[in-house]
Every structure is written in structure tokens, then in C-alpha cells.
Amino acid sequence: MVECFADADNTCPLSSACRLKVALADAAQAFYASLDDITLESLVCDNHDLMRILQPVACGAQQTAVAS
């Protein structure tokens, strides 16, 4: 994403004073924390559109494209 994330090849002269790396790390942590309460069950159960897409096609049935 940005050079400062490459520890070995970081030649950015702003590294010692830049707060972007910390801000992006905090944002990433907040993103992952927001997923903590989400379960696979909550994403799949009662998701009728998903079940329709994943439903196996019966033998001999013609498959049709699903529009998004």
C-alpha cells in the first residue's frame, strides 16, 4: 500500500514522524474487531438469495445465469 509497510526496503524520509502507518493499523484493527460478532450462521441462515444461488441443479435441468 505504502512504502513504510515494507520494513526492509523503507527509504521514506517521513517514517519517523509519519502517523499514517499507525492510523492504518488502527483502522485495520477496528475493521477486524467489527467482524468479531459476525458468525457464519448469521451470514448463511435465512439468506434465501444465497441458498437459491448455491442450490444444486437437478440432473437434466437447464442451468440459467443469475443476475446480480
Secondary structure, DSSP 8 states (H G I E B T S, - for coil): --GGG-TTT---TTTTT--HHHHHHHHHHHHHHHTTT--HHHHHTT-HHHHHHHS---TT--------
